[in-house]
């Protein structure tokens, strides 16, 4: 349960620099080492037992990534017969899609998270196949590289992506609270 809660918070973090590979896995393993939860002291020194923890962490991320991709696919209202995407106004708006992402987690919808989900949908429209997460990680790296690490430029890029998503998908019949992240998410982001 703790693994699932923290895995969700990591993948839903606006600070994460990659959704696949060692970045999310190591982040969660560091949290587990810090808080211990019910893990025996020194488990990381026992390769066989620690491998089970690593597998549980990787499985949690795999399940979440699958849930997110399904939500992105569903948000586009794809016609199953001819595989065409519905017109933009029929799509789920970004707020509804992000609500699906946070459902069952301790996370809440924020402007930053909506912008991340908008980026995911943008990449998903270009490549929804098995390389989707790699392409998304590449896009994140490109945003950081183009901004040369400048937080304001990165924020501006994500605001643009969010605005474009709001214009292209669904009806903007919502207001996103900008109260920032909650304490649980803040702990993960730090």
Buried (B, 14 or more C-beta within 10 A) or exposed (E): EBBBBBBBBBBBBBEBEBBBEEBBBEBBBEBBEEEEEEBEEEBBEEEEEBEEBBEBBBEBBEEBBEBBBEBBBEBBBBEEEEEEEEEBEEBBBBBBBBBBBBEEBBBBBBBBBBBBBBBBBBBBEEEBEEEBBBBBBEBBEEBBEEBEEEEEBBBEBBBEBBEEBBEBBBEEEBEBEEEEBEEBBEBBBE
